[in-house]
Amino acid sequence: MQRKRFVLLTLYCGLAAISSSADPVLAKNRIITFKVGGASATYSYFVDSNADAAGVWLDKFGSDHGFVRTSDGTITKFDGPSACQTYVGGMNESGLVVGNYEAGQGCGDEHGFLRTPGGTLTTYDAPGSNHFTSINAVNARGDFTGAYYDANDNNLGFVQPKNGAFVSFGIESAFDIIPMSINSDGVVAGSWDDTSFVLHGFVRDADGTVVPFDPPGSSRTYVYSINRSGTAVGRYLGSDGKYHGFRRDSDGTITTIDEPDARAGTFAESINDKDSIVGFYADSSGTDHGFVLSRKGRFKTLDVPHAKQSTAAVSVNDEGFITGYYATGETTWAGFLSVPR
């Protein structure tokens, strides 16, 4: 594996101010908080161009179920057919939600699903799959990616174009493949475990070329999101024993992202097509704070007012809408949406 140059992201005190009109994520924002009725926890993971959000909620037994919250505040719960648990893997700008659900005897089968904005849920099993299909991401045109086990129990990644043939792919020496994001050109990014259970990153180009990578010094690399220009973001465990965020540009350049106030880790979760990044960081007391990083390198802390200990920003779209979750108590969580004013 060829490693490109490694750049340490540094902020300078004299950084020029950036206008909020040029960077929606830096504009003054309105925080909307919400929780699913009857839930012990609500985790909002994705937001579309209409400010509709999707994620999972936990019942009193700790089981996962899906939800969609529309911009008017209406929350709709959903599950896969006869599901034991339902997991939401992605949402595109049009509100198409994807994920997977457990069902069958002993909840031993996992199926993918697609749920339209109108609420129609369709089960999807990868061709040749053996009791396991997971859809982890969907792009603007409806192409989606995920993983499945074949008849020989090999774990493979796949891409299913909206109008095209199913494509499976593997990575040499991979034990598990975890595609996590697909951009508008069909480029996939994610992580993979080797046979020693060490986690690495990868980018798969639309032509099928797979490029594994790790930030220098990483012992575990998690890749979560890739934008239209091919820039991927995630986090890695460094030699100092702390997690650091990173961005990997399409030319292979890797940049470490450390929020200036972070003392116990920085976690980059999502990047939009305007190169704005969101995530969260832990301060010296172990409290998590959301952050926004503009394309010009300016950080902004994003905390839900009155949050108990933690706020995590996990998804940002091109309109500057941000969603995530925050602690309402020691073991309870609620969702939030940040909307530019």
Steps between C-alpha positions, in 0.01 A plus 500: 500500500637836395466768762462860399635793694355556845386849591430616855201729511592816691287799583658842537374766737506751217264298279282742306129505572281305256162635403207283603338554160793320338502224761149402614640277775655806668179704488294566810293192556174393659510178705195274492493212748274197485450148624291206388203433724557200724871484420772454760739662250470682166799515264464720191755403235403659167329810358371570147453821301152552647634489858342157552709283734538124539656275759424239762321490833541249781208340682501405869670172417783674312386384154553729199220632277497753218339844486459792265429851625362737236573872512155574644590294808304185414688187613421166336631176645570205273644149492576238240243220455482285819823668611670435832711813450533762227811705424514813283812515281448805282271765352539695178404860419157386375414320823558141386604305811704177493617255762451144618285302739522175696226242458437126480553225753712630786533827307773323304433654158588855398341667198559837340218745444410817314229733632355771278402844635140384465563212740518202262760255633655245264722212612826450311727195508825506305502238222653179637492623860497251786276635779672841516467821301563849638443823307719769653471803270308646205591786267289774341401298193406191703810282460574318824782303658546254781626154586380142490610141561501269198419127494854423620473746791740744336437859604485723192414858422252592230369788294146496362446780247145628469511421129768236456635161590593388852877504561678322785858567608758377745832618639805277511566370854169644626303313764214753509408783261291793624398745223369813671440768237444542125527829314313624193758346267471155658828521692476298823691554825512287811713276720623142497639258756805293414552145625668639812185708567677830433265755346608695189335747262425465131365693204350314202490701177206471263718293264545237771851595616531454878761707685566400863647768726586597856607831649864469613521360852146360490424170669126522418345702217128575479364661180149646516429738213613601149387801298463573129864605457619171651606637839443247778489561875515288813715438803804294591669376816842660518822384661420734792200283586251773400256523213558767238277608216630498144413594146638319197492693174448328166874523425577301816610792716403434863442784745462448873214690663540591868252748646711754697319432830508122462693318769358148478424459129352652183248309289418615144163352395373663180604723208270672252563598139612847614783342705343586836569236766313421821580275792572522870793524740567418864640767731723450805202403718385236253199707387416468130425809291380519142711690250480644153810547285457729199673443168735789589615329820294685758360306798171574672375314809143375472339413833133447573403743780447322831651175368621275780867427433489416128403629155592310182455649152497212252362618165503818289341570161569764237237739640690508828241294691672297771360217708621285787414414858567623852484374857190588698617300802753238597345232277246687286547665161295719267542620142568850376494694176703815436349729236674816371296812574 
